[in-house]
Amino acid sequence: DPFADVSDFRDILNQQSYDLITLEENKKINDNGYQCSGSKIARDSCCSPKIEFVDLWLTPKDVIEKFFEITKLDRNECLDPCASDGRWLDGKGLSLDILPMTKDVKKQDFLTFRKEDLPEGIKTVVGNLPFCLLDEFVHKALELTGDCYFLVSGDTILKHFPDQIEHIYIFS
């Protein structure tokens, strides 16, 4: 549902952990009668703590297409540091994520990525970064390529990087 609140997706993703638990944990859940139901608290009492998605925002594809149309950037020359399902680069360039959702996205923590591991031809870092790590991601992107484009609110980026902004594109 494209109109659903992000908290709905977060709640759904946090409940879908059967494929992320051990066989022993799965047995404990079934032995306690939870099978495919039960609250997160009840499930977690049987299992190790699960990953909680606190800053997951998948950018609508029409926004991404408009972004590339306006900026004239070549996806093959871009790196997306928090690619999730790879929608920004669509199988081109380099897509990274700590929890990749597709095979086109390499499992890699962007903040530990080294400049010497940057493939030849990658010139720009683009994407929708986790706002809770805004400073770290922008500094890392500037360290790696010196050129980055992120989807953030104008007030936020100007507050954190007032002297490093060349262009602001406004999407509504």
RODREN-219347 format. One line per field, with one value per atom (N, C-alpha, C, CB): residue number from 1; residue in one letter; x, y, z; atom name. Coordinates in steps of 0.02 Angstrom, whole numbers, padded with zeros to 5 digits. Glycine has a CB too. Example, Ala and Ser with C-alpha at 12.3 -4.5 7.8 and 13.67 -1.06 7.14 Angstrom:
<nodes>
num = (1 1 1 1 2 2 2 2)
residuo = (A A A A S S S S)
x = (00660 00615 00660 00565 00642 00684 00645 00704)
y = (-00284 -00225 -00165 -00224 -00112 -00053 00002 -00030)
z = (00390 00390 00390 00452 00354 00357 00394 00286)
atomo = (N CA C CB N CA C CB)
</nodes>
This chain:
<nodes>
num = (1 1 1 1 2 2 2 2 3 3 3 3 4 4 4 4 5 5 5 5 6 6 6 6 7 7 7 7 8 8 8 8 9 9 9 9 10 10 10 10 11 11 11 11 12 12 12 12 13 13 13 13 14 14 14 14 15 15 15 15 16 16 16 16 17 17 17 17 18 18 18 18 19 19 19 19 20 20 20 20 21 21 21 21 22 22 22 22 23 23 23 23 24 24 24 24 25 25 25 25 26 26 26 26 27 27 27 27 28 28 28 28 29 29 29 29 30 30 30 30 31 31 31 31 32 32 32 32 33 33 33 33 34 34 34 34 35 35 35 35 36 36 36 36 37 37 37 37 38 38 38 38 39 39 39 39 40 40 40 40 41 41 41 41 42 42 42 42 43 43 43 43 44 44 44 44 45 45 45 45 46 46 46 46 47 47 47 47 48 48 48 48 49 49 49 49 50 50 50 50 51 51 51 51 52 52 52 52 53 53 53 53 54 54 54 54 55 55 55 55 56 56 56 56 57 57 57 57 58 58 58 58 59 59 59 59 60 60 60 60 61 61 61 61 62 62 62 62 63 63 63 63 64 64 64 64 65 65 65 65 66 66 66 66 67 67 67 67 68 68 68 68 69 69 69 69 70 70 70 70 71 71 71 71 72 72 72 72 73 73 73 73 74 74 74 74 75 75 75 75 76 76 76 76 77 77 77 77 78 78 78 78 79 79 79 79 80 80 80 80 81 81 81 81 82 82 82 82 83 83 83 83 84 84 84 84 85 85 85 85 86 86 86 86 87 87 87 87 88 88 88 88 89 89 89 89 90 90 90 90 91 91 91 91 92 92 92 92 93 93 93 93 94 94 94 94 95 95 95 95 96 96 96 96 97 97 97 97 98 98 98 98 99 99 99 99 100 100 100 100 101 101 101 101 102 102 102 102 103 103 103 103 104 104 104 104 105 105 105 105 106 106 106 106 107 107 107 107 108 108 108 108 109 109 109 109 110 110 110 110 111 111 111 111 112 112 112 112 113 113 113 113 114 114 114 114 115 115 115 115 116 116 116 116 117 117 117 117 118 118 118 118 119 119 119 119 120 120 120 120 121 121 121 121 122 122 122 122 123 123 123 123 124 124 124 124 125 125 125 125 126 126 126 126 127 127 127 127 128 128 128 128 129 129 129 129 130 130 130 130 131 131 131 131 132 132 132 132 133 133 133 133 134 134 134 134 135 135 135 135 136 136 136 136 137 137 137 137 138 138 138 138 139 139 139 139 140 140 140 140 141 141 141 141 142 142 142 142 143 143 143 143 144 144 144 144 145 145 145 145 146 146 146 146 147 147 147 147 148 148 148 148 149 149 149 149 150 150 150 150 151 151 151 151 152 152 152 152 153 153 153 153 154 154 154 154 155 155 155 155 156 156 156 156 157 157 157 157 158 158 158 158 159 159 159 159 160 160 160 160 161 161 161 161 162 162 162 162 163 163 163 163 164 164 164 164 165 165 165 165 166 166 166 166 167 167 167 167 168 168 168 168 169 169 169 169 170 170 170 170 171 171 171 171 172 172 172 172)
residuo = (D D D D P P P P F F F F A A A A D D D D V V V V S S S S D D D D F F F F R R R R D D D D I I I I L L L L N N N N Q Q Q Q Q Q Q Q S S S S Y Y Y Y D D D D L L L L I I I I T T T T L L L L E E E E E E E E N N N N K K K K K K K K I I I I N N N N D D D D N N N N G G G G Y Y Y Y Q Q Q Q C C C C S S S S G G G G S S S S K K K K I I I I A A A A R R R R D D D D S S S S C C C C C C C C S S S S P P P P K K K K I I I I E E E E F F F F V V V V D D D D L L L L W W W W L L L L T T T T P P P P K K K K D D D D V V V V I I I I E E E E K K K K F F F F F F F F E E E E I I I I T T T T K K K K L L L L D D D D R R R R N N N N E E E E C C C C L L L L D D D D P P P P C C C C A A A A S S S S D D D D G G G G R R R R W W W W L L L L D D D D G G G G K K K K G G G G L L L L S S S S L L L L D D D D I I I I L L L L P P P P M M M M T T T T K K K K D D D D V V V V K K K K K K K K Q Q Q Q D D D D F F F F L L L L T T T T F F F F R R R R K K K K E E E E D D D D L L L L P P P P E E E E G G G G I I I I K K K K T T T T V V V V V V V V G G G G N N N N L L L L P P P P F F F F C C C C L L L L L L L L D D D D E E E E F F F F V V V V H H H H K K K K A A A A L L L L E E E E L L L L T T T T G G G G D D D D C C C C Y Y Y Y F F F F L L L L V V V V S S S S G G G G D D D D T T T T I I I I L L L L K K K K H H H H F F F F P P P P D D D D Q Q Q Q I I I I E E E E H H H H I I I I Y Y Y Y I I I I F F F F S S S S)
x = (00042 00000 00044 -00048 00048 00093 00072 00095 00010 -00014 -00010 -00085 00015 00021 00074 00036 00064 00113 00174 00083 00234 00295 00295 00356 00262 00260 00223 00225 00176 00143 00194 00087 00238 00289 00338 00325 00358 00405 00376 00424 00312 00280 00277 00209 00260 00256 00325 00228 00376 00443 00469 00490 00454 00478 00442 00469 00383 00347 00369 00272 00399 00419 00490 00412 00500 00568 00578 00586 00529 00538 00598 00476 00611 00669 00734 00658 00732 00792 00810 00783 00778 00791 00821 00727 00852 00882 00828 00933 00846 00799 00777 00829 00824 00809 00758 00872 00766 00719 00650 00744 00650 00588 00551 00600 00587 00558 00528 00611 00564 00539 00474 00592 00472 00411 00353 00421 00364 00311 00291 00333 00341 00326 00285 00391 00293 00255 00188 00295 00172 00106 00099 00055 00154 00149 00144 00208 00172 00174 00181 00110 00131 00136 00101 00104 00091 00057 00095 -00017 00068 00100 00132 00152 00136 00164 00239 00144 00268 00340 00372 00361 00342 00368 00368 00326 00313 00308 00360 00237 00366 00414 00485 00406 00500 00568 00586 00575 00537 00552 00579 00490 00565 00589 00653 00535 00668 00722 00771 00693 00825 00872 00839 00940 00862 00832 00838 00866 00788 00786 00803 00716 00821 00836 00772 00868 00776 00718 00731 00701 00686 00694 00668 00656 00713 00692 00697 00733 00732 00741 00740 00807 00687 00680 00628 00660 00649 00605 00623 00613 00580 00592 00566 00558 00610 00593 00548 00657 00494 00451 00491 00390 00479 00518 00510 00498 00451 00442 00486 00367 00498 00543 00615 00539 00634 00702 00711 00715 00662 00667 00672 00606 00632 00634 00702 00577 00729 00795 00848 00814 00851 00901 00889 00903 00826 00810 00836 00733 00827 00847 00923 00815 00954 01026 01070 01044 01041 01078 01136 01106 01133 01184 01176 01181 01231 01231 01231 01293 01179 01175 01237 01112 01269 01328 01387 01349 01384 01438 01421 01455 01368 01344 01351 01272 01354 01353 01295 01421 01252 01198 01217 01129 01229 01256 01205 01285 01141 01088 01034 01058 01052 01011 00948 01052 00943 00885 00871 00822 00824 00806 00838 00730 00883 00920 00883 00940 00827 00785 00818 00722 00864 00895 00937 00938 00977 01023 01000 01092 00950 00918 00969 00878 01015 01064 01126 01031 01131 01189 01232 01167 01291 01334 01348 01302 01351 01365 01314 01437 01276 01226 01248 01156 01248 01269 01213 01333 01213 01167 01189 01093 01177 01194 01144 01196 01084 01034 01005 00977 01043 01018 00954 01072 00909 00845 00845 00789 00896 00900 00972 00871 00981 01048 01089 01042 01057 01093 01127 01045 01111 01138 01190 01081 01250 01306 01299 01374 01308 01306 01370 01296 01363 01422 01398 01462 01432 01419 01455 01443 01418 01447 01497 01392 01483 01527 01595 01493 01602 01668 01698 01661 01664 01688 01751 01633 01800 01864 01869 01923 01900 01908 01943 01947 01992 02029 01985 02090 01927 01881 01828 01847 01831 01783 01798 01786 01750 01763 01778 01703 01819 01836 01772 01888 01766 01708 01653 01679 01656 01606 01627 01599 01583 01600 01556 01595 01497 01447 01411 01396 01398 01358 01288 01390 01237 01168 01124 01142 01066 01017 00978 01051 00942 00901 00933 00826 00972 01011 00970 01073 00993 00958 00969 00981 00916 00923 00957 00855 00950 00982 01058 00956 01085 01157 01178 01179 01140 01151 01224 01104 01249 01316 01368 01333 01364 01413 01412 01400 01351 01345 01370 01273 01353 01375 01451 01342 01480 01553 01587 01574 01560 01590 01584 01555 01527 01518 01567 01446 01575 01622 01694 01615 01709 01776 01789 01784 01739 01747 01749 01692 01702 01696 01698 01633 01682 01679 01615 01737 01572 01510 01454 01518 01402 01347 01280 01357 01229 01160 01118 01135 01086 01044 00974 01075 00926 00857 00846 00808 00845 00834 00794 00902 00770 00736 00787 00694 00769 00814 00837 00781 00791 00809 00861 00747 00855 00901 00971 00877 00976 01042 01075 01036 01037 01066 01090 01015 01055 01075 01141 01020 01150 01210 01269 01193 01256 01310 01299 01314 01293 01276 01327 01267 01390 01443 01461 01504 01428 01447 01393 01465 01340 01283 01292 01216 01290 01292 01223 01338 01182 01115 01066 01115 01005 00951 00894 00927 00873 00817 00757 00832 00701 00642 00591 00611 00571 00519 00457 00542 00400 00338 00286 00311)
y = (-00059 00000 00062 00000 00098 00157 00214 00182 00212 00265 00247 00283 00187 00165 00205 00090 00212 00246 00201 00263 00231 00191 00148 00237 00170 00129 00063 00167 00062 -00001 -00050 00012 -00026 -00068 -00092 -00031 -00046 -00063 -00118 -00001 -00111 -00161 -00228 -00139 -00228 -00290 -00322 -00277 -00283 -00310 -00338 -00257 -00305 -00329 -00392 -00275 -00406 -00467 -00526 -00457 -00512 -00564 -00587 -00539 -00626 -00645 -00720 -00618 -00758 -00830 -00852 -00864 -00819 -00839 -00810 -00817 -00771 -00742 -00772 -00667 -00827 -00858 -00927 -00862 -00952 -01018 -01072 -01028 -01133 -01189 -01200 -01253 -01190 -01198 -01146 -01192 -01083 -01031 -01045 -00962 -01070 -01087 -01140 -01110 -01190 -01244 -01215 -01299 -01170 -01138 -01101 -01090 -01064 -01027 -01076 -00985 -01129 -01178 -01214 -01229 -01232 -01266 -01223 -01287 -01157 -01111 -01091 -01048 -01121 -01111 -01047 -01110 -01016 -00953 -00964 -00910 -01019 -01032 -00968 -01069 -00947 -00886 -00827 -00898 -00831 -00776 -00761 -00793 -00718 -00699 -00631 -00750 -00595 -00528 -00531 -00490 -00474 -00469 -00484 -00399 -00460 -00471 -00545 -00432 -00579 -00651 -00689 -00677 -00671 -00705 -00694 -00680 -00630 -00614 -00648 -00540 -00666 -00702 -00772 -00706 -00798 -00864 -00859 -00899 -00800 -00793 -00739 -00777 -00737 -00682 -00619 -00697 -00560 -00497 -00493 -00437 -00464 -00458 -00386 -00477 -00380 -00314 -00274 -00321 -00211 -00168 -00114 -00137 -00107 -00058 00008 -00081 00053 00117 00174 00133 00165 00220 00192 00258 00156 00126 00165 00051 00199 00238 00222 00315 00184 00167 00224 00100 00253 00310 00288 00344 00324 00307 00310 00354 00262 00258 00319 00196 00351 00410 00468 00432 00473 00524 00510 00525 00447 00428 00444 00353 00426 00440 00515 00411 00555 00627 00654 00661 00626 00647 00637 00606 00578 00565 00606 00491 00620 00662 00734 00663 00760 00828 00834 00852 00787 00793 00771 00752 00732 00705 00659 00763 00632 00585 00518 00576 00484 00417 00366 00407 00325 00275 00230 00232 00217 00175 00206 00162 00272 00307 00325 00371 00293 00311 00253 00333 00272 00225 00244 00226 00196 00206 00172 00178 00210 00181 00143 00235 00155 00122 00100 00169 00052 00036 -00004 -00002 -00037 -00079 -00129 -00036 -00112 -00157 -00138 -00159 -00088 -00069 -00025 -00129 00003 00041 00105 00060 00136 00197 00184 00229 00132 00121 00066 00104 00028 -00021 -00069 00014 -00096 -00144 -00114 -00188 -00049 -00015 00013 00043 00038 00068 00020 00131 00046 00006 00021 00018 -00030 -00023 -00062 -00047 -00029 -00059 -00055 -00026 -00101 -00097 -00147 -00110 -00132 -00179 -00237 -00144 -00226 -00279 -00278 -00270 -00302 -00299 -00340 -00324 -00312 -00345 -00383 -00295 -00371 -00406 -00424 -00361 -00467 -00490 -00435 -00551 -00383 -00328 -00281 -00287 -00291 -00248 -00287 -00222 -00258 -00290 -00277 -00264 -00330 -00322 -00288 -00391 -00226 -00186 -00127 -00162 -00114 -00054 00004 -00063 00051 00108 00146 00155 00151 00191 00159 00201 00095 00062 00050 -00005 00072 00064 00105 00084 00076 00111 00139 00063 00196 00230 00185 00295 00146 00102 00044 00073 00032 -00020 00008 -00053 00073 00105 00084 00182 00053 00033 00092 -00006 00080 00132 00155 00106 00220 00248 00273 00197 00255 00281 00351 00234 00400 00470 00505 00507 00477 00512 00464 00548 00487 00449 00479 00450 00437 00460 00415 00460 00441 00398 00432 00340 00390 00411 00382 00387 00421 00396 00396 00438 00358 00359 00426 00300 00462 00529 00527 00562 00470 00465 00463 00403 00451 00450 00500 00379 00553 00602 00627 00661 00652 00680 00629 00705 00569 00517 00499 00455 00493 00473 00528 00456 00590 00645 00651 00712 00649 00653 00596 00654 00535 00477 00485 00411 00507 00517 00569 00538 00623 00675 00650 00738 00608 00578 00532 00539 00494 00444 00476 00394 00520 00546 00623 00521 00656 00729 00755 00756 00710 00730 00684 00726 00715 00673 00710 00652 00670 00694 00650 00693 00681 00642 00672 00638 00628 00649 00664 00594 00728 00749 00814 00759 00835 00899 00955 00907 01008 01064 01096 01117 01103 01132 01090 01138 01024 00979 00985 00907 00980 00981 01049 00962 01103 01170 01181 01223 01153 01160 01125 01132 01066 01026 01043 00953 01064 01076 01141 01017 01197 01259 01282 01313 01265 01289 01239 01306 01181 01129 01114 01066 01152 01140 01183 01155 01150 01187 01196 01152 01143 01146 01111 01112 01137 01102 01095 01142 01033 01018 01005 00957 01036 01029 00986 01098 00931 00888 00896 00813 00901 00906 00859 00980)
z = (00000 00000 00000 00061 -00056 -00060 -00014 -00131 00014 00057 00131 00039 00145 00215 00251 00218 00314 00357 00364 00427 00367 00371 00433 00372 00487 00547 00534 00605 00487 00468 00439 00417 00394 00364 00417 00308 00461 00514 00558 00556 00577 00618 00583 00637 00519 00480 00475 00410 00457 00451 00516 00425 00571 00636 00658 00688 00632 00649 00606 00642 00549 00502 00515 00430 00568 00584 00583 00652 00562 00562 00522 00534 00466 00425 00452 00353 00506 00534 00602 00540 00620 00685 00675 00727 00728 00724 00727 00780 00709 00714 00786 00686 00833 00904 00926 00947 00904 00921 00890 00898 00829 00796 00836 00724 00860 00900 00965 00917 00998 01059 01046 01089 00990 00973 00963 00908 00925 00913 00977 00861 01019 01083 01130 01117 01124 01166 01135 01178 01077 01046 01006 01098 00987 00949 00874 00965 00847 00776 00736 00754 00700 00659 00693 00590 00757 00792 00856 00807 00895 00957 00950 00978 01004 01003 00996 01066 00978 00973 01041 00948 01094 01161 01177 01213 01161 01174 01133 01160 01069 01026 01050 00953 01067 01089 01155 01096 01194 01256 01241 01301 01182 01161 01119 01121 01094 01045 01065 00976 01027 01035 01008 00999 01030 01004 00928 01037 00898 00825 00804 00798 00742 00714 00711 00643 00731 00728 00676 00797 00629 00575 00601 00510 00619 00647 00597 00708 00542 00495 00424 00508 00407 00340 00301 00345 00249 00207 00134 00221 00101 00031 -00013 00012 -00052 -00094 -00152 -00122 -00164 -00221 -00286 -00224 -00331 -00393 -00437 -00431 -00436 -00478 -00454 -00479 -00389 -00362 -00385 -00284 -00384 -00406 -00480 -00393 -00521 -00593 -00606 -00630 -00571 -00578 -00556 -00537 -00502 -00478 -00532 -00415 -00563 -00614 -00677 -00631 -00692 -00749 -00738 -00762 -00679 -00663 -00657 -00598 -00622 -00609 -00667 -00548 -00713 -00770 -00750 -00812 -00689 -00666 -00701 -00589 -00711 -00740 -00683 -00787 -00680 -00626 -00622 -00635 -00679 -00680 -00642 -00752 -00632 -00598 -00526 -00636 -00500 -00433 -00383 -00436 -00321 -00265 -00220 -00226 -00204 -00157 -00092 -00185 -00038 00023 00066 00064 00056 00096 00047 00152 00006 -00052 -00038 -00100 00019 00035 -00021 00047 -00066 -00121 -00187 -00130 -00187 -00247 -00296 -00282 -00274 -00321 -00349 -00286 -00313 -00338 -00400 -00284 -00400 -00456 -00502 -00430 -00483 -00527 -00560 -00581 -00519 -00545 -00576 -00595 -00577 -00605 -00549 -00654 -00564 -00513 -00456 -00486 -00395 -00336 -00282 -00309 -00263 -00210 -00149 -00235 -00091 -00028 00024 -00001 00070 00128 00180 00106 00243 00296 00297 00364 00270 00264 00193 00317 00144 00075 00066 00027 00026 00013 -00054 00014 -00096 -00160 -00174 -00217 -00224 -00242 -00276 -00290 -00301 -00333 -00282 -00377 -00219 -00166 -00127 -00120 -00122 -00086 -00011 -00112 00028 00101 00124 00137 00146 00165 00207 00103 00261 00300 00266 00375 00241 00206 00249 00183 00313 00356 00366 00423 00350 00354 00285 00391 00232 00163 00154 00112 00121 00111 00040 00124 00034 -00031 -00081 -00022 -00058 -00104 -00131 -00069 -00100 -00124 -00172 -00065 -00184 -00228 -00300 -00221 -00335 -00404 -00449 -00431 -00499 -00547 -00581 -00600 -00590 -00625 -00578 -00670 -00514 -00467 -00447 -00404 -00462 -00451 -00399 -00515 -00386 -00346 -00299 -00391 -00239 -00191 -00191 -00119 -00200 -00203 -00160 -00276 -00142 -00108 -00054 -00080 -00018 00037 00100 00029 00134 00190 00255 00200 00305 00369 00404 00414 00417 00446 00514 00453 00549 00615 00609 00652 00548 00537 00483 00516 00477 00424 00423 00434 00478 00480 00457 00550 00485 00469 00395 00511 00367 00296 00249 00280 00263 00220 00223 00240 00283 00288 00252 00362 00258 00224 00149 00247 00124 00052 00025 00037 00061 00039 00041 00083 00090 00094 00035 00161 00015 -00039 -00108 -00036 -00123 -00191 -00195 -00221 -00141 -00142 -00173 -00180 -00197 -00231 -00207 -00309 -00178 -00155 -00162 -00082 -00172 -00178 -00132 -00253 -00082 -00037 -00033 00032 -00023 -00015 00059 -00041 00076 00145 00143 00184 00202 00203 00196 00268 00162 00152 00217 00109 00265 00330 00365 00374 00361 00395 00366 00391 00301 00269 00276 00195 00271 00279 00351 00260 00398 00468 00482 00515 00452 00465 00420 00457 00359 00310 00271 00261 00305 00271 00219 00321 00228 00182 00128 00221 00127 00079 00028 00115 00028 -00018 -00081 00016 -00139 -00201 -00232 -00251 -00228 -00257 -00211 -00328 -00209 -00175 -00226 -00110 -00236 -00280 -00236 -00327 -00250 -00209 -00247 -00190 -00216 -00243 -00201 -00246 -00233 -00193 -00223 -00191)
atomo = (N CA C CB N CA C CB N CA C CB N CA C CB N CA C CB N CA C CB N CA C CB N CA C CB N CA C CB N CA C CB N CA C CB N CA C CB N CA C CB N CA C CB N CA C CB N CA C CB N CA C CB N CA C CB N CA C CB N CA C CB N CA C CB N CA C CB N CA C CB N CA C CB N CA C CB N CA C CB N CA C CB N CA C CB N CA C CB N CA C CB N CA C CB N CA C CB N CA C CB N CA C CB N CA C CB N CA C CB N CA C CB N CA C CB N CA C CB N CA C CB N CA C CB N CA C CB N CA C CB N CA C CB N CA C CB N CA C CB N CA C CB N CA C CB N CA C CB N CA C CB N CA C CB N CA C CB N CA C CB N CA C CB N CA C CB N CA C CB N CA C CB N CA C CB N CA C CB N CA C CB N CA C CB N CA C CB N CA C CB N CA C CB N CA C CB N CA C CB N CA C CB N CA C CB N CA C CB N CA C CB N CA C CB N CA C CB N CA C CB N CA C CB N CA C CB N CA C CB N CA C CB N CA C CB N CA C CB N CA C CB N CA C CB N CA C CB N CA C CB N CA C CB N CA C CB N CA C CB N CA C CB N CA C CB N CA C CB N CA C CB N CA C CB N CA C CB N CA C CB N CA C CB N CA C CB N CA C CB N CA C CB N CA C CB N CA C CB N CA C CB N CA C CB N CA C CB N CA C CB N CA C CB N CA C CB N CA C CB N CA C CB N CA C CB N CA C CB N CA C CB N CA C CB N CA C CB N CA C CB N CA C CB N CA C CB N CA C CB N CA C CB N CA C CB N CA C CB N CA C CB N CA C CB N CA C CB N CA C CB N CA C CB N CA C CB N CA C CB N CA C CB N CA C CB N CA C CB N CA C CB N CA C CB N CA C CB N CA C CB N CA C CB N CA C CB N CA C CB N CA C CB N CA C CB N CA C CB N CA C CB N CA C CB N CA C CB N CA C CB N CA C CB N CA C CB N CA C CB N CA C CB N CA C CB N CA C CB N CA C CB N CA C CB N CA C CB N CA C CB N CA C CB N CA C CB N CA C CB N CA C CB N CA C CB N CA C CB N CA C CB N CA C CB N CA C CB N CA C CB N CA C CB N CA C CB N CA C CB N CA C CB N CA C CB N CA C CB N CA C CB N CA C CB N CA C CB)
</nodes>
